[in-house]
Structure formats: structure tokens, C-alpha cells
Amino acid sequence: MRPLDILIAVAVPMIWGFGFTIAKDAFDQFPPIFLMSMRFGVAALALIWFVGRPAGKLGRLALVAFVGGTVAYGLQFTGLNGLDASTAVLVVQLEVVFATIFASIFLGDRIGLPRAAAMAFAFVGIGLIAGEPRVYEHLLPLLLVVAGGITWAGGQVLIKTLGDLGGLRLIAYFAAFAAPQMLVVSLVVEQGQWQAVVTASALDWSKVVYLALIMTAGGYALWYRLVGRYRLSQVMPFILLVPVTSVIAGVVMLDERLTFNVALGGLIIMAAVAAIQLIPAPPPRHGGPVHE
């Protein structure tokens, strides 16, 4: 990889990891699902002008946005509201495990024994985190984050049915559909949205701008540039910087305490995710395409 691209590959996961902590901090002002609606709405307004209309696929894009965005992020970030950011971001890494399982069930991918062992290892890590007393006593937020990861993985399977839209167009229309969907859900299950808007400070709005323009629009635009230029096996390991950055930011910015159980469980999950991403998958069943 070229030096500039290595810098981008390091910077983007750090931007995403930092954004996870920013979102947690912004919950003091905005309800979680409402915040995600604003995030995707602003991102869509920034991106939609630069991509072509995906003719004939708007209905499926709306479904992808609902499953992989509205439901998945709604569950994850509602769960994040009841967990430390440093804990939640480690649990979120289970998305990779669930996505691998779903790819095997629905897309004909094969897991193989080494990757299956890594997946089992990841659940050992989640068990350690769940056994942490302050997590165990409030299991619902943890279960919401896990459920969000399962739903997000299902959304990734649906994305495969869209064909090659191009990364930037995908995220632009994903955001355009997810924003109003999440606003409706927020109005049904949350309260205080208007009060949050009228009392928000410049610092509060700067967090929304970061989540929308830097984390989502800018982050994904740069990431898809790398994905289009290099093999996934080259760029995916950099994703492990997301939880590292978020854990550090949570401890420094939010004064969170990283306990031994959470740290060890997180390391186990990250090691398992790294193995799943780096160990080559066996050839797919039925002669289908290989999904990296």
C-alpha cells in the first residue's frame, strides 16, 4: 500500500472509533435513535448530489436501510446508552461473527474449522464481558447491542442482493432512507426531541456534524476508496483500530473504567475477529462466488 493510503487506512477506523465515543457523549443532549436520524440525514444531504440514482433498486435499498440501519443502529445505540462506550464497542465486534454465519447460511460461503474455532472463541470473550458485575446487573443494554449486531449482519446479506452499486452511492441512499425511518421510530419510542433541538449548544451540534460529515460521509468515502484500490485482506485488519480508539477515547473523554474482565474479553473478541478476517475461507459451495 502507498504511504498515503496506509495513513488513510489508519485514520478512518480511528475516526469511526472516536465517533462511537462522541455518540455516547451526545446522548446527554439527544435521544439515541433521534441522534442517528440526524446523523444519516445530514450525511445523505452531503452525499446524494454526487451519486447517480440507483434505478430499479430503491425498494430494496429501503429494505436494506430498514434492516441494516434503522433496526440495527436503533438497537445498538439504544444499548450503547446504557453501557460504557468502551464496553459496547468491543461487543459490537461480534457483527463480523454473525455476518460470517449468515454468509454461510444464505450466500453459500464456507466457514472452515479454523474460522469456526475463532467464532467460538469470540463468544468466550462476550461471556467474560457479560460476567462483569456492572454489566451483568444491567444485561438488557448488552443484549440490545448484540441484537443490533445480528440485525446488522442480516443487512449485509441483503446488501449482497443489490449488486455493485458503488460504495459511495450505497451509503448515500442508505442514509437517505435510514434517516426518515429512524425519525419515525424515534417519534414513536423516544421523547424530548424538540426540546433537545432547541436547547442544544454549539458543542452539541458539532457532535452531530462530526457523526454525519466526518464519521459517515467522509469516513465511508475514504474507506470505499481503499476497498476499490486494494484487496479486502489488506484493508480489513485496520478495522481493529476502531475498538482500540473507542476504548481509549472512552477512558480519557468519558472517564470510563476498563476492568480486567472487559479488557480480557475484548482482546479475545478482537483476536477472534482478526482470525476470521485473515484466515482464508474455503471455496464456496455450489461453485458460487467467493465473498471475502
Order of alpha helices (4+ residues) and beta strands (2+ residues): alpha-alpha-alpha-alpha-alpha-alpha-alpha-alpha-alpha-alpha-alpha-alpha-alpha-alpha-alpha-alpha
